[in-house]
Amino acid sequence: MQRLEHSTRPWGDYQVLYDGEDCKVKKITVNPGQRLSLQYHFKRREQWTVSTGVLTVIMDHHTFTIHEGRSIFIPLGAIHRAWNRTDKPVSFIEVQTGSYFGEDDIVRVEDDYNRE
């Protein structure tokens, strides 16, 4: 049985639930007051579905509030960010589709933690 990846980040953590040739699925948890980098991808699209809490999403200069059970689609090349503006952890399921799912397909535009 394949051991799936778990990674801790400055903003929270993620667990890879499925890693296949056609898609990758992660459960991402964002700690209170934290946000992921403002980023885009060359090779993948993402569908985010909030499982617990309320997620703020910045995408192409627009702000969206996504509640539990609701989803948002992040198109290929869209500049986006997940942000937890609440005082409780927020979790969402990310389904990646496209031609490549490696972490090196993250192009950071802005990052609170000074990562490249």
C-alpha positions as CSV (number, residue, x, y, z in Angstrom):
1,M,0.0,0.0,0.0
2,Q,1.3,3.4,-1.0
3,R,2.1,5.8,1.9
4,L,0.5,9.2,1.2
5,E,2.3,12.4,1.8
6,H,1.6,14.7,4.8
7,S,3.3,18.1,4.9
8,T,3.4,20.8,7.6
9,R,3.6,24.4,6.2
10,P,3.8,27.8,8.0
11,W,0.1,28.4,7.3
12,G,-1.2,24.9,8.3
13,D,-0.8,21.5,6.6
14,Y,-1.9,19.2,3.9
15,Q,-2.5,15.5,3.4
16,V,-2.4,13.9,0.0
17,L,-5.5,11.6,-0.2
18,Y,-5.0,10.4,-3.8
19,D,-2.1,10.8,-6.2
20,G,-2.8,9.4,-9.6
21,E,-1.8,10.0,-13.3
22,D,-5.0,11.9,-14.0
23,C,-5.5,13.9,-10.8
24,K,-4.2,14.6,-7.3
25,V,-6.4,15.1,-4.2
26,K,-5.4,16.9,-1.0
27,K,-7.0,17.8,2.2
28,I,-5.7,21.3,3.2
29,T,-6.1,22.9,6.6
30,V,-5.4,26.6,7.0
31,N,-4.8,27.8,10.6
32,P,-6.7,30.8,11.9
33,G,-5.4,34.1,10.5
34,Q,-3.1,32.4,8.0
35,R,-3.0,32.3,4.2
36,L,-1.2,30.5,1.4
37,S,1.0,32.3,-1.1
38,L,-0.6,34.3,-3.9
39,Q,0.2,31.9,-6.8
40,Y,-0.6,30.4,-10.1
41,H,0.2,27.2,-12.0
42,F,1.2,26.4,-15.6
43,K,0.1,22.8,-15.7
44,R,-2.9,22.3,-13.4
45,R,-6.4,23.5,-12.5
46,E,-7.9,23.1,-9.1
47,Q,-11.3,22.6,-7.6
48,W,-11.6,23.5,-3.9
49,T,-14.5,22.3,-1.7
50,V,-14.7,23.6,1.9
51,S,-15.3,20.8,4.4
52,T,-15.1,22.8,7.6
53,G,-15.2,26.5,8.3
54,V,-15.3,29.5,6.0
55,L,-12.6,30.1,3.4
56,T,-11.7,33.4,1.8
57,V,-10.4,33.0,-1.7
58,I,-8.6,35.7,-3.7
59,M,-8.6,35.0,-7.4
60,D,-7.6,37.4,-10.2
61,H,-8.2,40.4,-8.0
62,H,-11.7,39.2,-6.8
63,T,-12.5,38.1,-3.3
64,F,-14.9,35.1,-2.7
65,T,-16.2,33.7,0.6
66,I,-16.7,30.0,0.4
67,H,-18.8,28.2,3.2
68,E,-18.8,24.6,4.2
69,G,-20.1,22.4,1.4
70,R,-19.4,25.0,-1.3
71,S,-16.8,24.9,-4.1
72,I,-14.8,27.2,-6.3
73,F,-12.9,26.4,-9.5
74,I,-9.4,27.8,-10.0
75,P,-8.6,27.8,-13.8
76,L,-5.2,27.2,-15.3
77,G,-3.1,30.3,-14.9
78,A,-5.4,32.1,-12.5
79,I,-3.6,34.0,-9.7
80,H,-5.1,32.7,-6.4
81,R,-4.8,32.4,-2.7
82,A,-6.6,30.6,0.1
83,W,-7.0,32.7,3.3
84,N,-8.5,31.8,6.7
85,R,-9.8,35.1,8.1
86,T,-11.6,33.3,11.0
87,D,-10.5,32.2,14.5
88,K,-11.0,28.5,13.8
89,P,-9.1,26.2,11.4
90,V,-10.5,25.9,7.9
91,S,-10.2,22.7,5.8
92,F,-10.9,22.1,2.1
93,I,-10.5,19.4,-0.4
94,E,-8.4,20.3,-3.4
95,V,-8.8,18.3,-6.6
96,Q,-6.0,19.0,-9.1
97,T,-6.4,18.1,-12.8
98,G,-4.1,18.8,-15.6
99,S,-0.8,17.4,-17.0
100,Y,1.5,17.7,-13.9
101,F,0.9,17.9,-10.1
102,G,4.4,18.6,-8.6
103,E,4.9,21.3,-6.0
104,D,7.4,22.9,-8.4
105,D,4.5,24.0,-10.6
106,I,3.7,26.7,-7.9
107,V,4.7,30.2,-9.1
108,R,4.6,32.5,-6.1
109,V,3.6,36.1,-6.7
110,E,3.5,37.0,-3.1
111,D,4.2,35.1,0.1
112,D,3.9,36.0,3.8
113,Y,6.7,33.5,4.7
114,N,9.3,34.7,2.2
115,R,9.4,31.5,0.2
116,E,10.3,31.5,-3.5
